[in-house]
């Protein structure tokens, strides 16, 4: 909100339009320019501090790293729980299907900046990356190591091929959505009432997420991890109750 300003365009074109003068103490618009700038600097410093803390936590000597690797079964369980819950209940359900059901721009992830398409795309890429054990750095180089895919392949090669393919299909559907957002209309317009073509693009990405979650659940069974509860969503499990 501080960076972009409120998006008052509904499902019409346009994002928030905060002028730079809202931070110019000599030519201040809308008041409180000094306080607004001070808050933004404090929040930015806190974000940097939190990221530095996270990096240290995942170094070999960090508490998070030690906790994840102390018990391999618990570590793998946490990875698949995160993949499945983000894929189904959080992303497909609460972040996407809910807004599509209600055709409500206030339900999009980045309602001030209209950057929702990139947030959703990168979530899908992250799920894929966790499974494949790889990450593409900002400079284009790839970090790759042992993976969940390797473990599943040892148990059921066909299932690994299936899940790998579904993850790729979801990323492709998200890329189609992102391209539309960059060239045709923003995400909040896509979910608008009466926009059949835009709705279909979003629904295709949701369908991919739901479909890959079924294979994630099969991977959990193949690895004999027991019963794992993935996060659900009324938007997917009980859509008739949404909005009531």
C-alpha atoms as an extended CHARMM CRD file, in Angstrom:
* protein
*
       244  EXT
         1         1  UNK       CA              0.0000000000        0.0000000000        0.0000000000  PROA      1               0.0000000000
         2         2  UNK       CA              2.7970000000        2.4340000000        0.8710000000  PROA      2               0.0000000000
         3         3  UNK       CA              4.5240000000        1.8200000000       -2.4580000000  PROA      3               0.0000000000
         4         4  UNK       CA              1.5770000000        1.5690000000       -4.8190000000  PROA      4               0.0000000000
         5         5  UNK       CA             -1.4320000000        3.1860000000       -3.1900000000  PROA      5               0.0000000000
         6         6  UNK       CA             -4.9170000000        1.6910000000       -3.1740000000  PROA      6               0.0000000000
         7         7  UNK       CA             -6.2200000000        0.1720000000       -6.4070000000  PROA      7               0.0000000000
         8         8  UNK       CA             -9.6520000000        1.7270000000       -6.8500000000  PROA      8               0.0000000000
         9         9  UNK       CA            -10.2190000000        0.3400000000      -10.3500000000  PROA      9               0.0000000000
        10        10  UNK       CA            -12.1570000000       -2.7870000000       -9.3560000000  PROA      10              0.0000000000
        11        11  UNK       CA            -12.0070000000       -5.2700000000      -12.2380000000  PROA      11              0.0000000000
        12        12  UNK       CA            -11.1790000000       -2.4710000000      -14.6500000000  PROA      12              0.0000000000
        13        13  UNK       CA             -7.6610000000       -1.7190000000      -15.9270000000  PROA      13              0.0000000000
        14        14  UNK       CA             -5.1270000000        0.0160000000      -13.6830000000  PROA      14              0.0000000000
        15        15  UNK       CA             -3.3090000000       -0.5090000000      -10.3790000000  PROA      15              0.0000000000
        16        16  UNK       CA             -2.5990000000        1.7780000000       -7.4430000000  PROA      16              0.0000000000
        17        17  UNK       CA             -1.1280000000        5.1480000000       -8.3950000000  PROA      17              0.0000000000
        18        18  UNK       CA              0.7670000000        6.6340000000       -5.4760000000  PROA      18              0.0000000000
        19        19  UNK       CA              2.6930000000        9.7600000000       -6.5710000000  PROA      19              0.0000000000
        20        20  UNK       CA              6.3670000000       10.1020000000       -5.6080000000  PROA      20              0.0000000000
        21        21  UNK       CA              5.4840000000       13.3880000000       -3.9500000000  PROA      21              0.0000000000
        22        22  UNK       CA              3.8440000000       11.3870000000       -1.1540000000  PROA      22              0.0000000000
        23        23  UNK       CA              7.4700000000       10.9150000000       -0.0030000000  PROA      23              0.0000000000
        24        24  UNK       CA              8.7770000000       14.3940000000       -0.8680000000  PROA      24              0.0000000000
        25        25  UNK       CA              8.9140000000       16.3140000000        2.4060000000  PROA      25              0.0000000000
        26        26  UNK       CA              9.5430000000       19.6200000000        0.5630000000  PROA      26              0.0000000000
        27        27  UNK       CA              6.6240000000       19.2080000000       -1.8580000000  PROA      27              0.0000000000
        28        28  UNK       CA              4.4590000000       16.8690000000        0.1820000000  PROA      28              0.0000000000
        29        29  UNK       CA              1.1270000000       15.6140000000       -1.1100000000  PROA      29              0.0000000000
        30        30  UNK       CA             -1.5570000000       13.9490000000        1.0520000000  PROA      30              0.0000000000
        31        31  UNK       CA              0.2800000000       14.7660000000        4.2990000000  PROA      31              0.0000000000
        32        32  UNK       CA              2.5580000000       12.7340000000        6.5900000000  PROA      32              0.0000000000
        33        33  UNK       CA              5.3180000000       12.3700000000        3.9870000000  PROA      33              0.0000000000
        34        34  UNK       CA              8.0520000000       12.1500000000        6.6340000000  PROA      34              0.0000000000
        35        35  UNK       CA              6.1880000000        9.4940000000        8.6200000000  PROA      35              0.0000000000
        36        36  UNK       CA              5.3690000000        7.5300000000        5.4710000000  PROA      36              0.0000000000
        37        37  UNK       CA              9.0350000000        7.5110000000        4.3960000000  PROA      37              0.0000000000
        38        38  UNK       CA             10.2120000000        6.6350000000        7.9050000000  PROA      38              0.0000000000
        39        39  UNK       CA              7.8760000000        3.6610000000        8.0980000000  PROA      39              0.0000000000
        40        40  UNK       CA              8.9720000000        2.3860000000        4.6700000000  PROA      40              0.0000000000
        41        41  UNK       CA             12.6530000000        2.6020000000        5.6710000000  PROA      41              0.0000000000
        42        42  UNK       CA             11.9730000000        0.7830000000        8.9450000000  PROA      42              0.0000000000
        43        43  UNK       CA              9.9830000000       -1.9540000000        7.1940000000  PROA      43              0.0000000000
        44        44  UNK       CA             12.7130000000       -2.3850000000        4.5770000000  PROA      44              0.0000000000
        45        45  UNK       CA             15.3960000000       -2.6880000000        7.2330000000  PROA      45              0.0000000000
        46        46  UNK       CA             13.3180000000       -5.2880000000        9.0730000000  PROA      46              0.0000000000
        47        47  UNK       CA             12.8570000000       -7.2730000000        5.8520000000  PROA      47              0.0000000000
        48        48  UNK       CA             16.6170000000       -7.3280000000        5.2410000000  PROA      48              0.0000000000
        49        49  UNK       CA             17.2040000000       -8.3920000000        8.8530000000  PROA      49              0.0000000000
        50        50  UNK       CA             14.6250000000      -11.1930000000        8.6020000000  PROA      50              0.0000000000
        51        51  UNK       CA             16.1630000000      -12.4720000000        5.3550000000  PROA      51              0.0000000000
        52        52  UNK       CA             19.6360000000      -12.4840000000        6.8900000000  PROA      52              0.0000000000
        53        53  UNK       CA             18.2640000000      -14.4480000000        9.8330000000  PROA      53              0.0000000000
        54        54  UNK       CA             16.6330000000      -16.9390000000        7.4520000000  PROA      54              0.0000000000
        55        55  UNK       CA             19.8960000000      -17.4580000000        5.5470000000  PROA      55              0.0000000000
        56        56  UNK       CA             21.7230000000      -18.2230000000        8.8050000000  PROA      56              0.0000000000
        57        57  UNK       CA             18.9570000000      -20.6370000000        9.8600000000  PROA      57              0.0000000000
        58        58  UNK       CA             19.4770000000      -22.7050000000        6.6970000000  PROA      58              0.0000000000
        59        59  UNK       CA             23.2710000000      -22.8260000000        6.8240000000  PROA      59              0.0000000000
        60        60  UNK       CA             24.6000000000      -26.2660000000        7.8970000000  PROA      60              0.0000000000
        61        61  UNK       CA             25.0540000000      -25.0110000000       11.4530000000  PROA      61              0.0000000000
        62        62  UNK       CA             21.6300000000      -23.3210000000       11.5520000000  PROA      62              0.0000000000
        63        63  UNK       CA             18.7490000000      -24.5180000000       13.7400000000  PROA      63              0.0000000000
        64        64  UNK       CA             16.3130000000      -24.9010000000       10.8320000000  PROA      64              0.0000000000
        65        65  UNK       CA             18.8120000000      -26.9750000000        8.8340000000  PROA      65              0.0000000000
        66        66  UNK       CA             19.5940000000      -29.1950000000       11.8040000000  PROA      66              0.0000000000
        67        67  UNK       CA             15.9030000000      -29.7170000000       12.5860000000  PROA      67              0.0000000000
        68        68  UNK       CA             15.0950000000      -30.6550000000        8.9880000000  PROA      68              0.0000000000
        69        69  UNK       CA             17.9880000000      -33.0990000000        8.6380000000  PROA      69              0.0000000000
        70        70  UNK       CA             18.0380000000      -34.6680000000       12.1120000000  PROA      70              0.0000000000
        71        71  UNK       CA             15.1870000000      -37.0130000000       11.1680000000  PROA      71              0.0000000000
        72        72  UNK       CA             15.0940000000      -37.6610000000        7.3900000000  PROA      72              0.0000000000
        73        73  UNK       CA             11.5260000000      -38.9770000000        7.4980000000  PROA      73              0.0000000000
        74        74  UNK       CA             10.2770000000      -35.8420000000        9.2530000000  PROA      74              0.0000000000
        75        75  UNK       CA             12.2120000000      -33.6760000000        6.8130000000  PROA      75              0.0000000000
        76        76  UNK       CA             10.7040000000      -35.3810000000        3.7630000000  PROA      76              0.0000000000
        77        77  UNK       CA              7.2640000000      -35.2750000000        5.3700000000  PROA      77              0.0000000000
        78        78  UNK       CA              7.5920000000      -31.5320000000        5.9450000000  PROA      78              0.0000000000
        79        79  UNK       CA              8.6210000000      -30.9810000000        2.3200000000  PROA      79              0.0000000000
        80        80  UNK       CA              5.6790000000      -32.8980000000        0.8740000000  PROA      80              0.0000000000
        81        81  UNK       CA              3.2440000000      -31.3710000000        3.3700000000  PROA      81              0.0000000000
        82        82  UNK       CA              4.3820000000      -27.9160000000        2.3070000000  PROA      82              0.0000000000
        83        83  UNK       CA              4.1530000000      -28.7630000000       -1.3880000000  PROA      83              0.0000000000
        84        84  UNK       CA              0.6780000000      -30.2460000000       -1.0860000000  PROA      84              0.0000000000
        85        85  UNK       CA             -0.7690000000      -27.5950000000        1.2170000000  PROA      85              0.0000000000
        86        86  UNK       CA              0.5290000000      -24.6990000000       -0.8700000000  PROA      86              0.0000000000
        87        87  UNK       CA             -0.5560000000      -26.3830000000       -4.0790000000  PROA      87              0.0000000000
        88        88  UNK       CA             -4.1040000000      -27.1910000000       -2.9690000000  PROA      88              0.0000000000
        89        89  UNK       CA             -5.5660000000      -25.3100000000       -0.0220000000  PROA      89              0.0000000000
        90        90  UNK       CA             -3.5050000000      -22.1360000000       -0.1130000000  PROA      90              0.0000000000
        91        91  UNK       CA             -2.7900000000      -21.3800000000       -3.7770000000  PROA      91              0.0000000000
        92        92  UNK       CA             -5.4820000000      -23.2210000000       -5.7580000000  PROA      92              0.0000000000
        93        93  UNK       CA             -8.1100000000      -22.5680000000       -3.0990000000  PROA      93              0.0000000000
        94        94  UNK       CA             -7.7040000000      -19.4310000000       -1.0230000000  PROA      94              0.0000000000
        95        95  UNK       CA             -5.4750000000      -17.4490000000       -3.3910000000  PROA      95              0.0000000000
        96        96  UNK       CA             -7.1330000000      -18.2880000000       -6.7000000000  PROA      96              0.0000000000
        97        97  UNK       CA            -10.4690000000      -20.1290000000       -6.6360000000  PROA      97              0.0000000000
        98        98  UNK       CA            -11.9680000000      -17.8980000000       -3.9330000000  PROA      98              0.0000000000
        99        99  UNK       CA            -11.4210000000      -14.7390000000       -5.9720000000  PROA      99              0.0000000000
       100       100  UNK       CA            -12.6810000000      -16.4660000000       -9.0960000000  PROA      100             0.0000000000
       101       101  UNK       CA            -15.8660000000      -17.6500000000       -7.3770000000  PROA      101             0.0000000000
       102       102  UNK       CA            -16.5870000000      -14.1950000000       -5.9760000000  PROA      102             0.0000000000
       103       103  UNK       CA            -15.1800000000      -12.2870000000       -8.9990000000  PROA      103             0.0000000000
       104       104  UNK       CA            -13.7150000000      -10.0010000000       -6.3530000000  PROA      104             0.0000000000
       105       105  UNK       CA            -10.4970000000       -8.0550000000       -7.0720000000  PROA      105             0.0000000000
       106       106  UNK       CA             -9.9700000000       -7.6120000000       -3.3190000000  PROA      106             0.0000000000
       107       107  UNK       CA             -9.2780000000      -11.3480000000       -3.1450000000  PROA      107             0.0000000000
       108       108  UNK       CA             -6.2380000000      -11.1940000000       -5.4210000000  PROA      108             0.0000000000
       109       109  UNK       CA             -2.8510000000      -11.6610000000       -3.7600000000  PROA      109             0.0000000000
       110       110  UNK       CA             -1.2420000000       -8.3400000000       -4.7500000000  PROA      110             0.0000000000
       111       111  UNK       CA             -4.2250000000       -6.0410000000       -4.9010000000  PROA      111             0.0000000000
       112       112  UNK       CA             -2.2140000000       -2.7960000000       -4.8580000000  PROA      112             0.0000000000
       113       113  UNK       CA              0.5000000000       -3.5440000000       -7.4190000000  PROA      113             0.0000000000
       114       114  UNK       CA             -1.3510000000       -5.8920000000       -9.8160000000  PROA      114             0.0000000000
       115       115  UNK       CA              1.6270000000       -8.2540000000       -9.5740000000  PROA      115             0.0000000000
       116       116  UNK       CA             -0.4610000000      -11.2860000000       -8.5830000000  PROA      116             0.0000000000
       117       117  UNK       CA              0.3880000000      -13.2200000000      -11.7340000000  PROA      117             0.0000000000
       118       118  UNK       CA              4.0870000000      -13.2370000000      -10.8430000000  PROA      118             0.0000000000
       119       119  UNK       CA              3.3930000000      -14.2500000000       -7.2390000000  PROA      119             0.0000000000
       120       120  UNK       CA              1.3130000000      -17.2350000000       -8.3570000000  PROA      120             0.0000000000
       121       121  UNK       CA              3.7610000000      -18.2400000000      -11.0870000000  PROA      121             0.0000000000
       122       122  UNK       CA              6.6980000000      -18.2130000000       -8.6910000000  PROA      122             0.0000000000
       123       123  UNK       CA              4.7530000000      -20.2280000000       -6.1180000000  PROA      123             0.0000000000
       124       124  UNK       CA              4.2110000000      -22.9120000000       -8.7760000000  PROA      124             0.0000000000
       125       125  UNK       CA              7.8920000000      -22.7960000000       -9.7520000000  PROA      125             0.0000000000
       126       126  UNK       CA              8.8860000000      -23.1380000000       -6.0900000000  PROA      126             0.0000000000
       127       127  UNK       CA              6.7520000000      -26.2690000000       -5.6460000000  PROA      127             0.0000000000
       128       128  UNK       CA              8.3760000000      -27.7410000000       -8.7430000000  PROA      128             0.0000000000
       129       129  UNK       CA             11.8290000000      -26.7550000000       -7.4900000000  PROA      129             0.0000000000
       130       130  UNK       CA             11.3500000000      -28.4200000000       -4.1080000000  PROA      130             0.0000000000
       131       131  UNK       CA             10.3930000000      -31.6700000000       -5.8290000000  PROA      131             0.0000000000
       132       132  UNK       CA             13.1950000000      -31.6110000000       -8.3900000000  PROA      132             0.0000000000
       133       133  UNK       CA             15.8290000000      -30.3520000000       -5.9490000000  PROA      133             0.0000000000
       134       134  UNK       CA             16.8400000000      -27.4320000000       -8.0910000000  PROA      134             0.0000000000
       135       135  UNK       CA             16.8010000000      -23.6420000000       -8.0390000000  PROA      135             0.0000000000
       136       136  UNK       CA             17.6350000000      -21.1420000000      -10.7630000000  PROA      136             0.0000000000
       137       137  UNK       CA             19.5580000000      -18.1850000000       -9.3610000000  PROA      137             0.0000000000
       138       138  UNK       CA             18.9210000000      -14.6160000000      -10.4910000000  PROA      138             0.0000000000
       139       139  UNK       CA             22.0710000000      -14.8210000000      -12.6190000000  PROA      139             0.0000000000
       140       140  UNK       CA             20.6110000000      -17.7860000000      -14.5280000000  PROA      140             0.0000000000
       141       141  UNK       CA             22.8180000000      -20.5020000000      -13.0390000000  PROA      141             0.0000000000
       142       142  UNK       CA             21.1620000000      -23.5610000000      -11.4880000000  PROA      142             0.0000000000
       143       143  UNK       CA             21.7290000000      -25.1250000000       -8.0810000000  PROA      143             0.0000000000
       144       144  UNK       CA             20.8380000000      -28.8160000000       -8.1200000000  PROA      144             0.0000000000
       145       145  UNK       CA             21.1660000000      -31.6740000000       -5.6460000000  PROA      145             0.0000000000
       146       146  UNK       CA             19.4870000000      -34.8440000000       -4.3320000000  PROA      146             0.0000000000
       147       147  UNK       CA             15.7270000000      -34.5540000000       -4.6090000000  PROA      147             0.0000000000
       148       148  UNK       CA             12.3110000000      -35.8480000000       -3.6480000000  PROA      148             0.0000000000
       149       149  UNK       CA             12.0620000000      -36.8860000000       -7.2750000000  PROA      149             0.0000000000
       150       150  UNK       CA             14.9950000000      -39.2580000000       -6.7280000000  PROA      150             0.0000000000
       151       151  UNK       CA             13.2630000000      -40.8460000000       -3.7250000000  PROA      151             0.0000000000
       152       152  UNK       CA              9.9400000000      -41.2930000000       -5.5120000000  PROA      152             0.0000000000
       153       153  UNK       CA             11.6520000000      -42.6320000000       -8.6300000000  PROA      153             0.0000000000
       154       154  UNK       CA             13.2950000000      -45.3690000000       -6.5460000000  PROA      154             0.0000000000
       155       155  UNK       CA              9.8520000000      -46.4440000000       -5.2900000000  PROA      155             0.0000000000
       156       156  UNK       CA              7.7460000000      -45.8660000000       -8.4090000000  PROA      156             0.0000000000
       157       157  UNK       CA              9.3690000000      -44.5330000000      -11.5710000000  PROA      157             0.0000000000
       158       158  UNK       CA              6.0220000000      -44.1040000000      -13.3450000000  PROA      158             0.0000000000
       159       159  UNK       CA              4.6740000000      -41.9870000000      -10.5000000000  PROA      159             0.0000000000
       160       160  UNK       CA              7.7700000000      -39.7940000000      -10.5710000000  PROA      160             0.0000000000
       161       161  UNK       CA              7.3030000000      -39.2410000000      -14.3020000000  PROA      161             0.0000000000
       162       162  UNK       CA              3.6220000000      -38.4540000000      -13.7190000000  PROA      162             0.0000000000
       163       163  UNK       CA              4.2580000000      -35.9240000000      -10.9510000000  PROA      163             0.0000000000
       164       164  UNK       CA              7.1560000000      -34.2900000000      -12.7720000000  PROA      164             0.0000000000
       165       165  UNK       CA              4.9370000000      -33.8720000000      -15.8340000000  PROA      165             0.0000000000
       166       166  UNK       CA              2.0510000000      -32.4230000000      -13.8320000000  PROA      166             0.0000000000
       167       167  UNK       CA              4.3180000000      -29.9080000000      -12.1100000000  PROA      167             0.0000000000
       168       168  UNK       CA              5.6000000000      -28.7930000000      -15.5090000000  PROA      168             0.0000000000
       169       169  UNK       CA              2.0430000000      -28.5340000000      -16.8610000000  PROA      169             0.0000000000
       170       170  UNK       CA              1.0160000000      -26.3210000000      -13.9490000000  PROA      170             0.0000000000
       171       171  UNK       CA              4.0020000000      -24.0330000000      -14.4440000000  PROA      171             0.0000000000
       172       172  UNK       CA              3.0910000000      -23.7960000000      -18.1520000000  PROA      172             0.0000000000
       173       173  UNK       CA             -0.5080000000      -22.8550000000      -17.2650000000  PROA      173             0.0000000000
       174       174  UNK       CA              0.7980000000      -20.2120000000      -14.8520000000  PROA      174             0.0000000000
       175       175  UNK       CA              3.1190000000      -18.8670000000      -17.5440000000  PROA      175             0.0000000000
       176       176  UNK       CA              0.1480000000      -18.5440000000      -19.8990000000  PROA      176             0.0000000000
       177       177  UNK       CA             -1.6900000000      -16.6150000000      -17.1960000000  PROA      177             0.0000000000
       178       178  UNK       CA              1.3350000000      -14.4090000000      -16.5210000000  PROA      178             0.0000000000
       179       179  UNK       CA              1.8000000000      -13.6490000000      -20.2180000000  PROA      179             0.0000000000
       180       180  UNK       CA             -1.8500000000      -12.6320000000      -20.4800000000  PROA      180             0.0000000000
       181       181  UNK       CA             -1.4050000000      -10.3540000000      -17.4740000000  PROA      181             0.0000000000
       182       182  UNK       CA              1.5880000000       -8.6920000000      -19.1070000000  PROA      182             0.0000000000
       183       183  UNK       CA              0.0710000000       -8.3240000000      -22.5820000000  PROA      183             0.0000000000
       184       184  UNK       CA             -3.7380000000       -8.3740000000      -22.3800000000  PROA      184             0.0000000000
       185       185  UNK       CA             -5.2450000000       -7.6850000000      -18.9480000000  PROA      185             0.0000000000
       186       186  UNK       CA             -4.2670000000       -7.7860000000      -15.2860000000  PROA      186             0.0000000000
       187       187  UNK       CA             -5.1580000000      -10.7030000000      -13.0080000000  PROA      187             0.0000000000
       188       188  UNK       CA             -7.9520000000       -8.7770000000      -11.2730000000  PROA      188             0.0000000000
       189       189  UNK       CA             -9.5430000000       -8.2660000000      -14.6790000000  PROA      189             0.0000000000
       190       190  UNK       CA             -9.1930000000      -11.9590000000      -15.5510000000  PROA      190             0.0000000000
       191       191  UNK       CA            -11.2970000000      -12.9790000000      -12.5380000000  PROA      191             0.0000000000
       192       192  UNK       CA            -13.9750000000      -10.3970000000      -13.2960000000  PROA      192             0.0000000000
       193       193  UNK       CA            -17.6240000000      -11.4360000000      -13.7020000000  PROA      193             0.0000000000
       194       194  UNK       CA            -18.5140000000      -12.0530000000      -17.3510000000  PROA      194             0.0000000000
       195       195  UNK       CA            -14.9100000000      -12.4480000000      -18.4960000000  PROA      195             0.0000000000
       196       196  UNK       CA            -15.2140000000      -16.0250000000      -19.7740000000  PROA      196             0.0000000000
       197       197  UNK       CA            -11.8120000000      -16.1050000000      -21.4820000000  PROA      197             0.0000000000
       198       198  UNK       CA             -9.9380000000      -14.6260000000      -18.5320000000  PROA      198             0.0000000000
       199       199  UNK       CA            -11.7830000000      -16.8560000000      -16.0630000000  PROA      199             0.0000000000
       200       200  UNK       CA            -10.8140000000      -19.9140000000      -18.1190000000  PROA      200             0.0000000000
       201       201  UNK       CA             -7.1200000000      -19.0000000000      -18.0580000000  PROA      201             0.0000000000
       202       202  UNK       CA             -7.1800000000      -18.7400000000      -14.2610000000  PROA      202             0.0000000000
       203       203  UNK       CA             -9.2350000000      -21.9280000000      -13.9280000000  PROA      203             0.0000000000
       204       204  UNK       CA             -6.7100000000      -23.8490000000      -16.0470000000  PROA      204             0.0000000000
       205       205  UNK       CA             -3.9590000000      -22.9470000000      -13.5740000000  PROA      205             0.0000000000
       206       206  UNK       CA             -6.1980000000      -23.9700000000      -10.6550000000  PROA      206             0.0000000000
       207       207  UNK       CA             -6.9590000000      -27.2950000000      -12.3500000000  PROA      207             0.0000000000
       208       208  UNK       CA             -3.2380000000      -27.9380000000      -12.7540000000  PROA      208             0.0000000000
       209       209  UNK       CA             -2.6140000000      -27.3000000000       -9.0640000000  PROA      209             0.0000000000
       210       210  UNK       CA             -5.4490000000      -29.5910000000       -8.0020000000  PROA      210             0.0000000000
       211       211  UNK       CA             -4.3010000000      -32.3280000000      -10.3720000000  PROA      211             0.0000000000
       212       212  UNK       CA             -0.6920000000      -32.2250000000       -9.2030000000  PROA      212             0.0000000000
       213       213  UNK       CA             -1.8260000000      -32.4160000000       -5.5780000000  PROA      213             0.0000000000
       214       214  UNK       CA             -3.4030000000      -35.8050000000       -6.2940000000  PROA      214             0.0000000000
       215       215  UNK       CA             -0.0130000000      -37.0490000000       -7.4510000000  PROA      215             0.0000000000
       216       216  UNK       CA              1.6940000000      -35.4700000000       -4.4310000000  PROA      216             0.0000000000
       217       217  UNK       CA             -0.6620000000      -37.5050000000       -2.2340000000  PROA      217             0.0000000000
       218       218  UNK       CA              0.3020000000      -40.6340000000       -4.1870000000  PROA      218             0.0000000000
       219       219  UNK       CA              3.9740000000      -39.7970000000       -3.6370000000  PROA      219             0.0000000000
       220       220  UNK       CA              3.3330000000      -39.5590000000        0.1090000000  PROA      220             0.0000000000
       221       221  UNK       CA              1.8110000000      -43.0510000000        0.0060000000  PROA      221             0.0000000000
       222       222  UNK       CA              4.6380000000      -44.4390000000       -2.1480000000  PROA      222             0.0000000000
       223       223  UNK       CA              7.2080000000      -43.2450000000        0.3870000000  PROA      223             0.0000000000
       224       224  UNK       CA              5.2500000000      -44.8490000000        3.2650000000  PROA      224             0.0000000000
       225       225  UNK       CA              5.0140000000      -41.5910000000        5.1900000000  PROA      225             0.0000000000
       226       226  UNK       CA              1.6710000000      -42.4130000000        6.7850000000  PROA      226             0.0000000000
       227       227  UNK       CA             -1.3680000000      -40.1600000000        6.8540000000  PROA      227             0.0000000000
       228       228  UNK       CA             -0.5410000000      -36.5200000000        6.1610000000  PROA      228             0.0000000000
       229       229  UNK       CA             -3.2110000000      -33.8290000000        6.3750000000  PROA      229             0.0000000000
       230       230  UNK       CA             -2.8590000000      -31.2820000000        3.5910000000  PROA      230             0.0000000000
       231       231  UNK       CA             -4.4460000000      -27.8660000000        3.9030000000  PROA      231             0.0000000000
       232       232  UNK       CA             -7.9060000000      -27.7070000000        2.3540000000  PROA      232             0.0000000000
       233       233  UNK       CA            -10.1580000000      -24.8760000000        1.2040000000  PROA      233             0.0000000000
       234       234  UNK       CA            -13.9260000000      -24.3770000000        1.1220000000  PROA      234             0.0000000000
       235       235  UNK       CA            -13.4380000000      -22.7750000000       -2.2680000000  PROA      235             0.0000000000
       236       236  UNK       CA            -12.5340000000      -26.2230000000       -3.6030000000  PROA      236             0.0000000000
       237       237  UNK       CA            -14.1390000000      -28.6120000000       -1.1000000000  PROA      237             0.0000000000
       238       238  UNK       CA            -17.4080000000      -26.7910000000       -0.4060000000  PROA      238             0.0000000000
       239       239  UNK       CA            -17.8270000000      -23.9270000000       -2.9020000000  PROA      239             0.0000000000
       240       240  UNK       CA            -21.5180000000      -23.5890000000       -2.1070000000  PROA      240             0.0000000000
       241       241  UNK       CA            -20.5940000000      -22.2500000000        1.3190000000  PROA      241             0.0000000000
       242       242  UNK       CA            -18.3600000000      -19.4870000000       -0.0470000000  PROA      242             0.0000000000
       243       243  UNK       CA            -19.7630000000      -16.0200000000        0.4430000000  PROA      243             0.0000000000
       244       244  UNK       CA            -22.4550000000      -17.1160000000        2.8990000000  PROA      244             0.0000000000
